[in-house]
Amino acid sequence: MTPDATARTPRRGPVLAALAATALWITLAVPPPPAHADSGPGAPADTTPPVKIDPEDADLRMPGGAELAPGRVLDIKSVVETDDGDERREDTNAKVKFALQAEVLFGKDSANLGGEAKARIKEIAAEAERQHANTVRVFGFTDNLGSASHGVALSKERANAVQQALAEELDPSVGYEIRGYGEQYPIADNGSEEGRKRNRRVEVSFPRTG
């Protein structure tokens, strides 16, 4: 403690006491506002007429003969993710999207589906059937390790593998849009292994009709 701080310490008590006394005097000296005669649980309802609005008021008109857009339901997103982050589902008014981590589907730097992958893809196909999907998008993504061209090629091969597994479960009339984006459109920071793991994924989406 500095010498200056020691010198100031004894004066703090009287100052705070004086402020507290002043606040108490103000509280006692100023009476509370009188209660309104019509307030309280048994008071009659407010019968004041609403403010009248002139529909011809120039300040309320839209410029240039513009018209209000028709009403629509806002797009609300619901997101469900497994505890380990291996699978993520997003539901909106327009579509359903699944994101599966590459480690769940494939071996390292591989586009060959593992045993667990088929079961996961079968569940996605069942949801697509419930939504009566006639078009399914399958997009592959990687992290930023390695060359960009290798990432694009690998992500496309993985998307193709997932599409082929979906085709085994869905009606032959279903159409597919397949893309391999490589390291584009990351959903996490590639600066950490945890982020890179999230970016290595395959997304499957289709319109929501149910």
Stockholm file with secondary structure:
# STOCKHOLM 1.0

chainA/1-210         MTPDATARTPRRGPVLAALAATALWITLAVPPPPAHADSGPGAPADTTPPVKIDPEDADLRMPGGAELAPGRVLDIKSVVETDDGDERREDTNAKVKFALQAEVLFGKDSANLGGEAKARIKEIAAEAERQHANTVRVFGFTDNLGSASHGVALSKERANAVQQALAEELDPSVGYEIRGYGEQYPIADNGSEEGRKRNRRVEVSFPRTG
#=GR chainA/1-210 SS CCHHHHHHHHHHHHHHHHHHHHHHHHHHHSCCCCCCTTCSTTCCCCCCCCCCCCTTCGGGSCGGGCCCCCCCCCCCCEEEECTTSSEEEEECSSEEEEEEEHHHHBCTTCCCBCHHHHHHHHHHHHHHHHTTCSEEEEEEECCSSSCHHHHHHHHHHHHHHHHHHHHHHSCTTCEEEEEECTTSSCSSCTTSHHHHHHHSEEEEEEECCC
#=GC SS_cons         CCHHHHHHHHHHHHHHHHHHHHHHHHHHHSCCCCCCTTCSTTCCCCCCCCCCCCTTCGGGSCGGGCCCCCCCCCCCCEEEECTTSSEEEEECSSEEEEEEEHHHHBCTTCCCBCHHHHHHHHHHHHHHHHTTCSEEEEEEECCSSSCHHHHHHHHHHHHHHHHHHHHHHSCTTCEEEEEECTTSSCSSCTTSHHHHHHHSEEEEEEECCC
//
